[in-house]
Structure formats: C-alpha cells, structure tokens
C-alpha cells in the first residue's frame, strides 16, 4: 500500500509536465504527417508509375498511417497521465487535509499510519473524567483512522492501475504505434477486474485479492462500478459468484474462503453504486431487467452431476444484496418479483435444497451472518434493511405481479397458497406475516435442532426491513440524525402495530413459543415512534408533538397498542429501547410544560397528565418482563438489565425529535441526557434471581414504587432544566409520584388484559 510519507511528499510536478509534453505531441505528429504528404507523397504522385511505384506508395501510405497512429497514441497517453495526475493530486490533498485535521485536534500520525491521541486533557484527571470525553476522543480517532486508510487504499489502487496501463503492450510483437492505449485509470481497473471475474473459480487467491482491492477502492466510483458490471453482465456476475462460493465452501478455513467473504461485501457495495440512478453513469434499466430474468434461472455450480445444489439466480444474488444501500428503482422490483415467484410456488427455494446432503458447508452467503443463503427472501430483506427508501416503497406500495422472466404482469394478481387455498396477497406486510407461511430453514445441516434455529433468520431480516421502512434509516445506523417520518412511514408503523397488536401470537415462533427474532426491531420501531405512542395514550394530546407525520395510533389505544407494547417488551433488547425512549419523552414533555409556565406557578395538574402515558408504558413493560422471566421463562433478569444499558442510545435520539430546549447529541448533551439514562438503569434494573411465582408477584409490586420513582426522576430532571427551585421540584415530584403509581397499575392491568 502507498505510504503516508510517500503520498504526502510526492512531487507531482514531473507527472503534470509529462502529461503536458505528451499532450503537445499529437500536433507535432500531425504536422509531420502533413509535411510528409506534401513533400513526399504528393510530390511523387503523377510522376512515378509502375510496379516499383505501387509498392513504394503502399509503403508511404503505411508511414502516413503511422504518423496518425503516433498522434493518437500520444494523445491517449497524455489523457492517461493527466487523469493519473488529477487522481494523485486529489488523494494527496485529501491526505494533507486529514493530517492537518489530526494535528489541530491533538492527534499524532506516525509514518506507518499509527495514530496516537496526544490531547493534553488526558493529563488532567478532572478533564479526562468529564462525561463523554473518552467516547468523544475514541470516536474522532476511529473516524480519522478510517478516512486515512481509505485515502491510502484509493491511492494504491490508482498507482497499480497507472503502472499496469503504462507497462501494457497491446501490440505484442508488432513495432507499430499502439492506438488502444488507456485514457483513464477507471478503464484500466475495469479491464483488470472483469478479466479476473471472467476466470470464475479458476482465479487464483492472489487474483481474488487483487480483485477485492480494486472493488473496495472503487466501490463508490460510479464510472468504475458501472463499467465493471456492464462489461461482466448479469449472467456472468451471478455465475462467477455462485461458482466461487461453491468452491470456497469446501475449505471454510482457507485464505480463499476469506477472499470470497470479502468479495461478497465488495460486490454488494459496488452493485449499489452502479445501480443508483442518481449517479452518472449507472446501469441501464435493460441491465436491471436482465438481472431479474436471471433471478428465476438455475445456475450450474459444479460439473459433478451429483452436486446437491444448483441455485436459482436470486439465491445467488441474495448473498450480494446483504451489503450496500440500494436505490428503490433497482431493489423494489427485485423484491416484488421474488415474492411473485414464491407465491406461485411456495416451495421454489427448497425444491433443490442441499439440506441433508453429506456436504454441510454449502452456502450462498459466505459472510456467515444470517443463514447459508438458500432463502433469497432473507438476503433481499436484509438489502431492504440497509435501503430505507426502497423498504418504504416496497411495504407501502401496491402489490405488483411479475412474470417469471422478471417483467411486470399488467393487471395480474399475486395469489398464494399456504395450505388454506389460494388467496390474493393484499400487502407485503400481510404476506410476510401470514401465520401459515413457512420460512425456509436456511441451513445445509442435517441436524434437526440446527434446522429449527435456521428458521429464525428470515423473521430477523423482516424486522430489519420494517425498521428501515418506518424510520427512514438503515436498521443498523443509529449514529445519524433522526429522519422526519413521512406519511408512508407513519402509516406503515400504524399497520405494524395494528397487525401485531391484534395478533400478538405472530411475535412468537411456532416452535415452542420463543419470541420471534424480529422483536428487537419492533422494539426499536416503538422507540422511534415513542412520541406517537405517548400521544395516543394521552388521548391524542397536543402536548406530544410527533416527529413528522402522525402515525395515528390513537385509534388503536383501546387495546392493540397496549397489547403490542406488552408482547414486544418481553424481549430484553426491545424492553431496553422502549424504556429509555419512554423516559426521554416523559422528561422532555414535562420540560416543555415547565418552560411554558406563566407567573412562576408550577402547572402541577398538567404535569400529572403528561407523565401518565409514560407511567402506563412502564406498567405494561414491567408486567411483560415479569411474565417473560417467571411465567414463560424465555429471558433472565440479567438479560433485561443489559437491555437497559444497551438501549441508552435511544435517549439522545428521541430527545432530538422533541421541541423543547433539552440539548441533543452533537450540540451540548450535558447532564440532561445522562440523567435520563442513569434514571432508567437505576430504577428498572432488577436482581430477582429465580424466585417462585408468588415471590415474583411480590417483586412486581415492589417495582410499582421504582417505576413511580423513575417518573419522579424524569420530572426532577425537567424541573432542574427549567430552573425550578428545589422546593418546587420536591412538591411537584411528590404529586407526580402518586399519579404515576396509579397509572403504573393501570398499565399492568392492560398488559394482563384487564
């Protein structure tokens, strides 16, 4: 890899001079050509005839052509050198800016790329112990390291491409001038990458390593990615990847397998760039249509006629789609087409399944995350989980029928038979949550326990896709600012609560009642819409301002909303997300009321009304937690306690959706957010061990007190932020505490269906 000192200190002047010198040559060669024509060819024309003349004129014509070819070659080399100079200059400028940023922010970057934090505040016990200091410094260091590595990777790829282009001799043994010289580094890398991919499973480990370097460095370059996939074509893309995964699976601990794992990621991110219609250039609609057509075709991945797995194109593509954020124009038709294929034949993905074979290492998903890849729906849903616009379009749009060849079936219906007769698919949410629909056991293992476990990958991916669809962000991206909820996102959230709230059995798997793997995502979705949830529970109160469009959950407050929260809260991660979000909203809405008071009076009655929804939610959650630990025995108190800690990220995010003056992440977090997080952990952490049922009920009653105390703490935090005196905070806290006790009990009753 190009080193930091080399790129930082490189004198690019000679390269620019070389480009300029080569750029001047075409005009000189063209002048020589004209002079040769005028002084030699034209001078002899009409004055020399015969066989010798014919032969001589043929030779002179070849010479004239060589002048033209020389001009062409010089011009193309000039463009190549100019492109190289532009690329290297840009990378050098980026590197130097990063080094300046590092120095300004008290980081030392050594020549080998190691970064050391030399901030003088580390020497001060007081400064280094300040809230968030260590986290902030680590975040900056990680970001700096990542960006430095990226620049060096790009420079290295460009350097290797320039070297290959200048050393290339396309003419072979011919001594003629070469008119096929590259004019850009992208063109070089496209040829290098596609040539390796064309070898398929015959590519060496070293060649796969080179391919990975090229793809990774250029994954965000639409010129390269479009050229690469366009040259390879949809069929060769899938065939190449399918055969490599089949071959590499035979040695899962080998270097080759690790190269294929890396290739899976790079192919995905590169395909996302190449299919983005907002980038220029991008792959055509015809290319996308051909990819869909290939999705319904089977691929031969072994010459051995007994090989147990000949995948459909979508089973291959599903592994690639797990990586990258895709545009809806590309991904949504793929998801719809795959549903059409599965609805027509629910057994399509398992009819040639390798399950039960002697070879249990077969996979289309070498990443090792989320199954072996036999169920393309899982891969497609994971793709939607990273592509929020596509996920929203898919789940909120009309159900569209597709022919097997991937084209739209105008006026056609998507109809499915899950053993209860054929029926129309009215929405994709209903389709994937149909209790009669079976998820593919996504494993090649013959072990029954492993097979049962492997049915969890699909629901987990569905949760990720729904989370992206209602939030406007990738499911695993909580670092960015919240996105205001669109009408489609809010309506889908309403449909999700309605669907699961009216049939909470959907949140449990069919095999023994364990919670569905999608429950953690449903918890995140509830936290994302906590303002809407509390507004609904407060009777559509204007005191709770939704973030963007209102999800309209108030019409579900007579049962489905509470049932939904209760079912989801049995999952420790969901419990932690909802608990932290609830405390954040309660604190902020009380802060807003106290900020808006007139005449210095404390609006006690209004504050009591405002804390009621939070107390209700707390009661529902604690009843559900008790059921999960003592009755259903599907989780432990230790897991719930951990969920409270990991769910603290929701505090700053949810506070950022409010309208009062509490500072949010990125501005001046201060003590408010930390107070909220601390109150959640303090009052909802439980160490009850393995008590019997009557002891569990006693423990639950004791939680009424701590739940009310948590609401009281939220009020105290809001009071301090609003500038109340300690006496006012105490009086208000006592009033709120008694009200919260009542609402907490009401919440418990709701969770028990009373």
ZAMARGU-4260 file (C-alpha; in steps of 0.2 Angstrom, whole numbers, plus 5000, padded with zeros to 4 digits):
<rodrens>
0) 5000/5000/5000 | 5006/5018/4996 | 5013/5025/5012 | 5009/5041/5021 | 5026/5050/5018
5) 5026/5044/5000 | 5009/5052/4996 | 5012/5067/5007 | 5028/5072/5000 | 5027/5066/4982
10) 5032/5079/4969 | 5018/5078/4956 | 5025/5092/4946 | 5035/5080/4934 | 5019/5070/4931
15) 5010/5085/4926 | 5024/5091/4915 | 5025/5073/4907 | 5006/5074/4903 | 5008/5092/4895
20) 5023/5086/4885 | 5014/5071/4878 | 4999/5082/4875 | 5009/5093/4864 | 5015/5078/4853
25) 4999/5075/4843 | 5000/5092/4835 | 5018/5089/4831 | 5015/5072/4823 | 5000/5079/4813
30) 5012/5092/4806 | 5025/5079/4801 | 5011/5069/4793 | 5005/5084/4783 | 5023/5088/4778
35) 5027/5070/4773 | 5011/5070/4762 | 5015/5087/4754 | 5034/5085/4751 | 5035/5066/4748
40) 5018/5058/4743 | 5010/5072/4733 | 5027/5077/4725 | 5029/5059/4718 | 5011/5057/4713
45) 5009/5058/4694 | 5027/5057/4691 | 5031/5039/4696 | 5022/5024/4689 | 5025/5005/4688
50) 5027/4991/4700 | 5040/4999/4710 | 5030/5015/4712 | 5015/5004/4718 | 5025/4996/4731
55) 5033/5012/4736 | 5016/5021/4738 | 5009/5007/4748 | 5024/5009/4760 | 5022/5028/4761
60) 5004/5025/4765 | 5009/5014/4779 | 5021/5028/4785 | 5007/5041/4784 | 4996/5030/4794
65) 5010/5028/4807 | 5011/5046/4809 | 4992/5047/4813 | 4993/5032/4825 | 5008/5040/4834
70) 4997/5056/4836 | 4983/5045/4843 | 4994/5036/4855 | 5002/5052/4861 | 4985/5060/4864
75) 4979/5045/4874 | 4995/5043/4884 | 4993/5062/4888 | 4975/5059/4894 | 4980/5044/4905
80) 4995/5054/4913 | 4983/5069/4915 | 4970/5058/4924 | 4983/5050/4935 | 4989/5067/4940
85) 4972/5073/4944 | 4969/5057/4954 | 4985/5058/4964 | 4984/5076/4967 | 4966/5074/4974
90) 4972/5060/4985 | 4987/5070/4991 | 4976/5085/4995 | 4964/5074/5005 | 4978/5066/5015
95) 4986/5083/5019 | 4969/5089/5025 | 4967/5074/5036 | 4985/5076/5043 | 4981/5095/5046
100) 4965/5090/5055 | 4974/5077/5066 | 4987/5090/5071 | 4974/5103/5075 | 4964/5090/5085
105) 4979/5084/5095 | 4982/5068/5086 | 4999/5062/5081 | 5000/5052/5065 | 5016/5042/5063
110) 5023/5037/5046 | 5017/5019/5047 | 4999/5026/5050 | 4998/5023/5068 | 4988/5037/5077
115) 4991/5042/5095 | 4980/5054/5105 | 4991/5067/5112 | 4977/5079/5119 | 4984/5087/5135
120) 4967/5084/5144 | 4972/5066/5146 | 4985/5073/5159 | 4971/5081/5169 | 4961/5069/5180
125) 4947/5082/5180 | 4946/5085/5162 | 4948/5067/5156 | 4934/5061/5168 | 4922/5074/5161
130) 4906/5065/5154 | 4908/5058/5136 | 4926/5064/5135 | 4934/5047/5132 | 4920/5042/5120
135) 4922/5058/5110 | 4940/5056/5108 | 4939/5037/5103 | 4926/5042/5090 | 4937/5055/5082
140) 4952/5044/5082 | 4942/5029/5074 | 4935/5041/5061 | 4952/5049/5057 | 4960/5031/5055
145) 4946/5025/5044 | 4947/5040/5032 | 4966/5039/5032 | 4965/5021/5027 | 4953/5025/5013
150) 4964/5038/5005 | 4979/5026/5005 | 4968/5012/4998 | 4962/5024/4984 | 4980/5030/4980
155) 4987/5012/4980 | 4973/5006/4968 | 4977/5021/4956 | 4995/5018/4957 | 4994/5000/4952
160) 4982/5004/4938 | 4993/5018/4931 | 5008/5006/4932 | 4998/4992/4923 | 4992/5004/4909
165) 5010/5011/4906 | 5018/4994/4905 | 5004/4986/4894 | 5010/4982/4877 | 4994/4979/4867
170) 5003/4977/4851 | 5013/4961/4856 | 5027/4958/4844 | 5022/4972/4832 | 5033/4988/4832
175) 5019/4999/4826 | 5011/5013/4837 | 4998/5007/4849 | 4981/5016/4847 | 4972/5006/4860
180) 4981/5015/4875 | 4970/5018/4890 | 4965/5036/4893 | 4959/5034/4911 | 4963/5024/4927
185) 4945/5018/4928 | 4946/5010/4911 | 4962/5001/4917 | 4954/4994/4933 | 4938/4989/4924
190) 4948/4978/4912 | 4958/4971/4927 | 4943/4967/4937 | 4932/4960/4924 | 4947/4949/4917
195) 4949/4941/4934 | 4930/4939/4936 | 4929/4931/4919 | 4940/4917/4926 | 4927/4912/4938
200) 4933/4899/4950 | 4949/4897/4940 | 4955/4914/4948 | 4970/4912/4960 | 4969/4918/4978
205) 4981/4932/4973 | 4970/4937/4959 | 4955/4937/4970 | 4965/4948/4982 | 4969/4960/4968
210) 4950/4960/4963 | 4945/4964/4981 | 4957/4978/4982 | 4951/4986/4966 | 4932/4984/4970
215) 4935/4990/4988 | 4944/5006/4982 | 4932/5010/4968 | 4915/5004/4977 | 4909/5022/4977
220) 4915/5027/4960 | 4900/5025/4948 | 4912/5026/4932 | 4921/5011/4938 | 4907/5001/4945
225) 4895/5004/4931 | 4909/4999/4918 | 4913/4983/4928 | 4896/4977/4930 | 4891/4982/4912
230) 4906/4973/4905 | 4903/4957/4915 | 4884/4957/4913 | 4871/4950/4924 | 4873/4931/4920
235) 4892/4931/4922 | 4891/4941/4938 | 4880/4928/4946 | 4889/4913/4938 | 4905/4920/4944
240) 4900/4922/4962 | 4890/4906/4963 | 4904/4895/4957 | 4917/4904/4969 | 4906/4901/4984
245) 4903/4883/4980 | 4921/4880/4978 | 4927/4890/4993 | 4915/4882/5004 | 4925/4866/5003
250) 4938/4874/5013 | 4930/4886/5025 | 4946/4890/5035 | 4956/4894/5019 | 4963/4910/5013
255) 4952/4908/4998 | 4936/4907/5008 | 4941/4923/5017 | 4944/4931/5000 | 4926/4926/4994
260) 4919/4933/5010 | 4927/4949/5007 | 4921/4948/4989 | 4903/4946/4994 | 4904/4963/5003
265) 4913/4972/4989 | 4902/4965/4975 | 4887/4972/4986 | 4893/4989/4989 | 4899/4991/4971
270) 4882/4985/4964 | 4873/4998/4975 | 4883/5012/4967 | 4882/5005/4949 | 4863/5004/4950
275) 4859/5021/4958 | 4850/5031/4945 | 4856/5047/4954 | 4874/5044/4949 | 4881/5046/4932
280) 4884/5034/4924 | 4873/5020/4930 | 4867/5003/4924 | 4853/5004/4912 | 4835/4998/4915
285) 4839/4984/4902 | 4853/4978/4913 | 4842/4978/4928 | 4828/4968/4919 | 4840/4955/4913
290) 4846/4953/4931 | 4828/4949/4936 | 4826/4937/4922 | 4842/4928/4928 | 4835/4928/4946
295) 4822/4915/4940 | 4835/4904/4931 | 4845/4890/4939 | 4864/4890/4939 | 4876/4876/4937
300) 4889/4877/4951 | 4898/4861/4948 | 4902/4849/4934 | 4898/4835/4946 | 4881/4828/4942
305) 4878/4823/4960 | 4882/4840/4967 | 4867/4844/4978 | 4864/4862/4975 | 4860/4871/4958
310) 4854/4888/4964 | 4842/4900/4957 | 4849/4917/4952 | 4840/4925/4966 | 4848/4913/4979
315) 4865/4919/4972 | 4860/4937/4972 | 4853/4937/4989 | 4871/4935/4996 | 4877/4950/4987
320) 4862/4961/4992 | 4866/4959/5010 | 4879/4973/5008 | 4876/4991/5001 | 4862/5004/5001
325) 4851/5001/4986 | 4840/5013/4976 | 4822/5009/4976 | 4821/5009/4957 | 4833/4994/4957
330) 4829/4984/4973 | 4810/4986/4974 | 4806/4977/4958 | 4818/4963/4963 | 4808/4961/4980
335) 4792/4961/4971 | 4797/4948/4958 | 4804/4936/4971 | 4788/4937/4980 | 4778/4933/4964
340) 4789/4918/4961 | 4787/4912/4979 | 4768/4915/4979 | 4767/4905/4963 | 4777/4890/4970
345) 4780/4892/4989 | 4792/4878/4988 | 4803/4885/4975 | 4818/4889/4986 | 4819/4872/4994
350) 4815/4861/4979 | 4833/4859/4976 | 4839/4862/4993 | 4855/4854/4999 | 4848/4850/5016
355) 4853/4833/5022 | 4867/4831/5010 | 4884/4824/5016 | 4892/4841/5012 | 4885/4853/5025
360) 4897/4868/5020 | 4887/4873/5005 | 4882/4891/5006 | 4877/4906/4995 | 4881/4918/5010
365) 4899/4915/5015 | 4898/4930/5027 | 4892/4918/5040 | 4879/4930/5046 | 4860/4926/5044
370) 4860/4909/5037 | 4868/4899/5022 | 4858/4909/5009 | 4846/4897/5002 | 4832/4908/5006
375) 4834/4923/4994 | 4820/4932/5004 | 4832/4934/5019 | 4845/4942/5008 | 4833/4953/4999
380) 4825/4959/5016 | 4842/4962/5023 | 4846/4973/5007 | 4829/4982/5011 | 4835/4984/5029
385) 4850/4994/5023 | 4840/5003/5010 | 4826/5014/5019 | 4819/5022/5003 | 4817/5005/4995
390) 4810/4997/5010 | 4797/5011/5012 | 4792/5009/4994 | 4791/4990/4995 | 4780/4989/5010
395) 4769/5004/5007 | 4767/5002/4988 | 4754/4991/4979 | 4757/4973/4977 | 4763/4970/4959
400) 4763/4954/4949 | 4778/4949/4939 | 4780/4936/4925 | 4793/4923/4928 | 4805/4932/4916
405) 4805/4947/4928 | 4794/4959/4918 | 4778/4966/4925 | 4762/4957/4923 | 4749/4971/4919
410) 4733/4968/4928 | 4740/4952/4936 | 4736/4946/4954 | 4749/4939/4966 | 4740/4924/4974
415) 4747/4912/4986 | 4743/4895/4994 | 4750/4892/5011 | 4739/4876/5013 | 4722/4886/5016
420) 4718/4888/4997 | 4724/4901/4985 | 4721/4919/4991 | 4726/4937/4985 | 4741/4945/4993
425) 4734/4962/4998 | 4750/4969/5006 | 4768/4963/5008 | 4767/4966/5027 | 4752/4953/5027
430) 4762/4941/5015 | 4777/4940/5026 | 4767/4939/5042 | 4755/4926/5036 | 4754/4913/5051
435) 4753/4899/5038 | 4769/4905/5028 | 4784/4895/5032 | 4802/4902/5032 | 4815/4891/5023
440) 4826/4883/5036 | 4842/4892/5030 | 4855/4879/5033 | 4863/4864/5024 | 4864/4855/5041
445) 4855/4838/5044 | 4854/4842/5062 | 4835/4845/5067 | 4839/4857/5081 | 4850/4867/5069
450) 4837/4867/5056 | 4824/4874/5068 | 4836/4888/5073 | 4839/4892/5055 | 4821/4897/5053
455) 4824/4912/5063 | 4835/4921/5050 | 4820/4926/5039 | 4810/4934/5053 | 4825/4943/5059
460) 4828/4950/5042 | 4810/4955/5040 | 4812/4965/5056 | 4827/4974/5049 | 4817/4979/5033
465) 4802/4985/5043 | 4813/4995/5054 | 4821/5004/5039 | 4805/5006/5031 | 4797/5016/5046
470) 4812/5025/5052 | 4820/5032/5035 | 4837/5025/5040 | 4847/5008/5039 | 4842/4997/5053
475) 4860/4996/5060 | 4863/5015/5058 | 4859/5025/5074 | 4873/5037/5073 | 4865/5049/5061
480) 4852/5062/5065 | 4833/5056/5065 | 4823/5057/5049 | 4806/5066/5050 | 4793/5052/5047
485) 4784/5053/5030 | 4766/5049/5028 | 4770/5032/5021 | 4782/5028/5035 | 4769/5033/5048
490) 4755/5024/5040 | 4766/5008/5039 | 4770/5010/5058 | 4751/5011/5061 | 4749/4995/5051
495) 4763/4986/5060 | 4755/4990/5077 | 4738/4985/5071 | 4744/4969/5064 | 4754/4963/5079
500) 4743/4971/5092 | 4728/4961/5086 | 4738/4945/5084 | 4752/4945/5096 | 4755/4927/5093
505) 4764/4932/5077 | 4778/4939/5089 | 4781/4921/5095 | 4788/4907/5084 | 4779/4891/5080
510) 4792/4880/5089 | 4789/4882/5107 | 4783/4900/5110 | 4800/4908/5110 | 4800/4926/5104
515) 4802/4930/5086 | 4819/4937/5081 | 4811/4952/5074 | 4805/4958/5091 | 4821/4968/5094
520) 4817/4978/5078 | 4799/4980/5084 | 4806/4987/5100 | 4817/4999/5090 | 4802/5004/5080
525) 4792/5008/5095 | 4806/5018/5102 | 4807/5028/5086 | 4789/5032/5087 | 4788/5035/5106
530) 4781/5052/5103 | 4767/5045/5093 | 4764/5031/5106 | 4763/5043/5121 | 4752/5055/5111
535) 4740/5041/5108 | 4740/5035/5126 | 4737/5053/5132 | 4721/5054/5121 | 4728/5062/5106
540) 4735/5076/5117 | 4743/5091/5108 | 4757/5091/5121 | 4765/5077/5112 | 4772/5083/5095
545) 4776/5069/5083 | 4792/5069/5073 | 4785/5072/5055 | 4768/5064/5051 | 4757/5057/5065
550) 4756/5038/5065 | 4738/5039/5071 | 4740/5026/5084 | 4726/5034/5095 | 4713/5023/5086
555) 4722/5008/5092 | 4723/5014/5110 | 4708/5004/5116 | 4718/4988/5116 | 4730/4984/5101
560) 4743/4997/5106 | 4745/4991/5124 | 4745/4973/5118 | 4758/4977/5105 | 4770/4985/5118
565) 4767/4971/5130 | 4771/4957/5118 | 4786/4966/5112 | 4793/4971/5129 | 4796/4953/5133
570) 4812/4954/5123 | 4826/4962/5133 | 4833/4972/5119 | 4816/4979/5115 | 4812/4982/5133
575) 4828/4992/5135 | 4824/5003/5119 | 4806/5006/5124 | 4811/5010/5142 | 4824/5023/5138
580) 4813/5031/5124 | 4799/5032/5136 | 4809/5041/5150 | 4816/5053/5137 | 4799/5058/5130
585) 4792/5060/5148 | 4807/5071/5153 | 4806/5082/5138 | 4787/5084/5138 | 4787/5089/5156
590) 4802/5101/5152 | 4791/5109/5139 | 4777/5112/5151 | 4788/5119/5164 | 4797/5130/5151
595) 4780/5137/5146 | 4773/5141/5163 | 4767/5159/5167 | 4769/5169/5183 | 4781/5157/5190
600) 4767/5145/5195 | 4771/5126/5193 | 4757/5118/5182 | 4756/5103/5194 | 4740/5096/5186
605) 4746/5097/5169 | 4762/5089/5173 | 4752/5074/5181 | 4743/5072/5165 | 4759/5072/5155
610) 4768/5059/5165 | 4753/5047/5164 | 4757/5039/5147 | 4775/5035/5152 | 4769/5028/5168
615) 4756/5017/5159 | 4770/5011/5147 | 4781/5007/5162 | 4767/4996/5170 | 4764/4987/5154
620) 4783/4984/5152 | 4786/4978/5170 | 4771/4966/5169 | 4778/4959/5152 | 4795/4957/5159
625) 4789/4948/5174 | 4779/4936/5163 | 4795/4933/5152 | 4806/4929/5167 | 4794/4920/5179
630) 4780/4913/5168 | 4787/4910/5151 | 4805/4908/5156 | 4811/4915/5140 | 4824/4928/5146
635) 4833/4932/5163 | 4833/4947/5173 | 4852/4949/5169 | 4847/4950/5150 | 4834/4963/5154
640) 4846/4973/5164 | 4859/4973/5150 | 4845/4978/5138 | 4843/4994/5148 | 4861/4998/5146
645) 4862/4995/5128 | 4846/5004/5124 | 4853/5020/5131 | 4857/5026/5114 | 4839/5030/5111
650) 4838/5044/5124 | 4848/5056/5114 | 4839/5051/5098 | 4822/5053/5105 | 4826/5069/5114
655) 4831/5076/5097 | 4814/5073/5090 | 4806/5084/5103 | 4803/5103/5103 | 4809/5109/5120
660) 4826/5116/5124 | 4834/5100/5130 | 4851/5099/5121 | 4854/5084/5110 | 4869/5074/5104
665) 4880/5085/5093 | 4875/5101/5102 | 4878/5101/5121 | 4872/5085/5128 | 4877/5089/5146
670) 4869/5082/5161 | 4851/5080/5155 | 4853/5065/5143 | 4865/5057/5156 | 4852/5060/5170
675) 4839/5051/5159 | 4850/5036/5155 | 4855/5034/5174 | 4837/5035/5180 | 4832/5021/5168
680) 4846/5010/5174 | 4844/5014/5192 | 4825/5011/5193 | 4822/4997/5181 | 4837/4986/5185
685) 4831/4971/5194 | 4841/4956/5203 | 4827/4945/5207 | 4836/4928/5204 | 4825/4913/5201
690) 4810/4916/5214 | 4794/4906/5213 | 4778/4914/5206 | 4772/4921/5222 | 4789/4929/5226
695) 4788/4936/5208 | 4772/4945/5211 | 4779/4952/5227 | 4794/4958/5217 | 4782/4965/5204
700) 4773/4975/5217 | 4789/4982/5223 | 4793/4988/5205 | 4777/4999/5206 | 4787/5010/5218
705) 4803/5010/5207 | 4793/5014/5192 | 4785/5029/5200 | 4802/5034/5206 | 4808/5034/5188
710) 4794/5045/5183 | 4798/5056/5198 | 4816/5057/5192 | 4811/5062/5175 | 4801/5077/5182
715) 4815/5082/5194 | 4827/5082/5179 | 4815/5093/5169 | 4812/5104/5184 | 4831/5107/5186
720) 4832/5110/5167 | 4818/5123/5168 | 4825/5132/5183 | 4813/5127/5197 | 4819/5129/5215
725) 4822/5113/5225 | 4807/5116/5235 | 4796/5117/5219 | 4804/5101/5212 | 4801/5092/5228
730) 4782/5097/5229 | 4780/5093/5210 | 4789/5076/5212 | 4778/5070/5226 | 4762/5074/5216
735) 4769/5066/5201 | 4774/5051/5211 | 4757/5047/5217 | 4749/5049/5200 | 4762/5038/5192
740) 4758/5024/5205 | 4740/5024/5199 | 4745/5024/5180 | 4758/5011/5183 | 4745/5000/5190
745) 4733/5003/5175 | 4747/4999/5163 | 4750/4982/5172 | 4731/4978/5171 | 4732/4982/5152
750) 4746/4970/5150 | 4735/4957/5159 | 4720/4961/5148 | 4710/4968/5162
</rodrens>
